[in-house]
């Protein structure tokens, strides 16, 4: 088998002795900065052919670009430039992150870290309950196309909450199970969205590239006036955006000065 030739035509002459994966990485980085891949990003096979290198060399180059936050390259999925966030949340609507991920054409999956019944005095007060009231607690690492998207914690006060303990929240939406198993459909609520600098532990958990911020989302959701859910979500800022719709007559209003959500 002939030795890999590599992207000699595009690599600077002073770096001809650099490993091939570095040459491919540097050339792809330059092409990304020029906006060459606006419409589509080549797959591993195409890149291997274009550069005259093995797929292993291409994978190493893509791994480096992914760590730099320039390319999204989940296992078994077509690589793509990181670019703008692909998952949109509508402001002013009760939305499901599960549905938002699917609407973006991405595979939705969750890793359930905790699912149990417990008391939490702080959350109970927010829900207008006695501090010792048992609540359903669900903690998940949310994935989109196999890549970490959000760290989600939800507390719910609902009749027959034990029915939710049998749900497969790795592959289904919380609100869907809440409706099917408990007969409860959320009707309204409030959210606060803040931009935050993730901690080192949060960066590792969500694989957030260096220098990328995150969104902290707090939600109080109700069913016909009764507080049902308190949720906190940390979501990657490079994969998520909030969108508001308005018109010249009706307009829209956002309370940017609020610092706390009501406790009831």
C-alpha positions, 0 to 999 in steps of 0.5 A: 500500500502506498504511503499517504501523501497528505495535503502537501499542495495546501500545507505551508512548506515549513510544516511539511514534516508535521503529522498528516492529521495536523496538516489536514486539520490546519487546512480544514481550519483555514477553509472553515474560516473562509466560509467554504463549507456554508452549504455542506461539510464533506464526509470522512470518505470524501475528505480521505479521498480529497487529501489522499490520507486514511480515514483514521487521519481524517478522524484525528483532524476532525477530533481536534477541530471538534475540541476547538469548537469549529466542527460538530462530528458525532459518531455515526453522523455527518460532520458539520461546521459548528456555526450557529445554533441549530436548536431553537426555543420559541419564546412565549410558548410552553415548549418541549426540548425533546420536540425542539431537538426532533424539529431540528432533524436531530436524534433526541436521546437522554442519559437518565442520571437520577429518577426517584421520589424525594423531598426538597424544601427549597423546590417545595416552597417554589411550588407552594407546598409544604417543605416535606412534600415528596416530589418526583425528581428526574435528572438527565443528560440530554443528547442531540445526535449523540452529543451532549446538549443540556443538563436537565433537572426537573421536580414535579408534584403530581398525583400518582407520581410513582407511575412515572418511575416506570417510564423510559426517559432515555427515549421519551418526553417528560410532558408526554409521559406526564399526560399519558400516565398522570392525565396532566397537561401543562398549560402555562408558566414562566422562564428565566434565561441567563447567559452563564460561564460554565464551571470546569465540571459543567464543561466536561459534562456537556463537552463545551468547547473552551470559551463558549458560554451556556444558557441557564434556564429556570422554569416554573410550569403550571396546569390550570393555575396549579404549580406542577413543575420546577426545572433547571437546565444548563444548555450549551450556548453553541447549540441553542438559540431563543427566538421571539416572533412579533408583528408591528401591531401586537408586538411582544414584551420581554421582562429583562429586569426580572431577577427572580421567578415568583415562588408560586 
